[in-house]
């Protein structure tokens, strides 16, 4: 079984080093990452990769105005079944919200559970910017004992992100995410495991890539937001 987390981390990270050597740092963005991610997935899947693919679970539930929930990249094998899914974010001049990252993780977990897909979340940026992002309260939850960060960035152990209202600092973020999906079942927690970042031990001005594999809990408990006093919309 291919180690996609390692392949994506080293492939995208190495590509960033090359692009920096070519003087293209000002182009770095989430959109710019689409090129190496798409090429890696296409090359490893015999050209079965697709971009901006409609989410098969949440897409049909979105009935209001605006864009339907999508996945940045998928591999369909066989079509339309999703076998691999990738979401990515870039921390640069503009920074993603912690809420948007949690929503990426939720969408990936639903694919891991319902589609049996292998799912990955990729995050890149300058090392100094990544460290600052990881330290913000809604991401790190440092005031809890023990701290329960959205994603463990400091080691490769299997970790979990709670969606049930345990981590108080994130309850408002989650309530907003669940607003339009009151009857959808969501997991109590999301499981993640980090691959070693690339490059390892860079300077604070170097660019770095992290990738986590996202999966479902072995014994998956679920809830509907409308049944939660913290998440129900009044």
Long-range contacts (C-beta under 8 A, 24 or more apart in sequence): 2-44, 3-195, 4-44, 4-84, 4-118, 4-120, 4-213, 5-120, 5-193, 5-194, 5-195, 5-211, 5-212, 5-213, 6-195, 6-196, 6-211, 7-40, 7-44, 8-37, 8-40, 8-86, 8-120, 8-122, 8-195, 8-209, 8-211, 9-122, 9-195, 9-196, 9-197, 9-198, 9-209, 9-210, 9-211, 10-198, 11-36, 11-40, 12-36, 12-37, 12-40, 12-122, 12-124, 12-209, 13-124, 13-197, 13-198, 13-199, 13-207, 13-208, 13-209, 14-198, 16-124, 16-207, 16-209, 17-199, 17-207, 20-207, 25-207, 28-90, 28-92, 28-207, 29-90, 29-92, 29-94, 30-88, 30-89, 30-90, 30-96, 32-90, 33-88, 33-90, 33-122, 33-124, 34-72, 34-73, 34-88, 37-72, 37-73, 37-86, 37-88, 37-122, 38-73, 41-73, 41-75, 41-84, 41-86, 44-75, 45-75, 45-77, 45-83, 45-84, 48-75, 48-76, 48-77, 48-79, 49-73, 49-74, 49-75, 50-74, 50-75, 50-76, 53-82, 55-107, 55-110, 55-111, 56-80, 56-82, 56-111, 56-114, 56-115, 57-110, 57-111, 57-114, 57-184, 58-107, 58-110, 58-181, 58-184, 61-180, 61-181, 61-184, 62-180, 64-180, 69-107, 71-107, 71-108, 71-111, 74-117, 81-115, 82-111, 82-115, 82-117, 83-115, 83-117, 83-118, 84-117, 84-118, 84-119, 84-120, 85-111, 85-115, 85-117, 85-118, 85-119, 85-120, 86-119, 86-120, 86-121, 86-122, 87-119, 87-120, 87-121, 87-122, 88-121, 88-122, 88-123, 88-124, 89-121, 89-122, 89-123, 89-124, 90-123, 90-124, 90-125, 91-123, 91-124, 91-125, 91-126, 91-129, 91-130, 91-133, 92-125, 92-126, 92-129, 95-129, 95-133, 98-136, 98-138, 98-139, 98-150, 98-170, 98-173, 99-138, 99-173, 99-176, 99-177, 101-139, 101-150, 101-151, 102-150, 102-161, 102-170, 102-173, 102-174, 102-177, 103-177, 105-150, 105-151, 105-161, 105-190, 105-192, 105-214, 106-163, 106-177, 106-186, 106-190, 108-190, 108-214, 109-187, 109-190, 109-191, 109-214, 109-215, 109-216, 110-186, 112-214, 112-215, 112-216, 113-187, 113-216, 113-220, 118-213, 119-213, 119-214, 119-215, 120-211, 120-212, 120-213, 120-214, 121-151, 121-192, 121-211, 121-212, 121-214, 122-209, 122-210, 122-211, 123-151, 123-209, 123-210, 123-211, 124-207, 124-208, 124-209, 124-210, 125-207, 125-208, 126-204, 126-205, 126-206, 126-207, 126-208, 127-202, 127-203, 127-204, 127-205, 127-206, 127-207, 127-208, 128-204, 128-205, 130-208, 130-210, 131-204, 137-169, 138-169, 138-170, 138-173, 141-167, 141-169, 141-170, 143-169, 144-169, 151-192, 151-194, 151-212, 152-192, 152-194, 153-194, 153-197, 153-210, 155-194, 156-193, 156-194, 156-195, 156-196, 157-193, 158-191, 158-192, 158-193, 159-191, 159-192, 159-193, 159-194, 160-189, 160-190, 160-191, 160-192, 160-217, 161-189, 161-190, 161-192, 162-188, 162-189, 163-187, 163-188, 163-189, 163-190, 163-223, 164-188, 164-189, 164-223, 164-228, 165-228, 165-230, 165-231, 171-230, 174-230, 174-231, 175-225, 175-230, 175-231, 178-225, 178-231, 179-233, 181-225, 182-224, 182-225, 182-226, 182-231, 182-232, 182-233, 183-224, 183-226, 184-224, 184-225, 185-222, 185-223, 185-224, 186-222, 186-223, 186-224, 186-225, 187-216, 187-217, 187-220, 187-221, 187-222, 188-217, 188-220, 188-221, 188-222, 188-223, 189-217, 190-214, 190-216, 190-217, 191-215, 191-216, 191-217
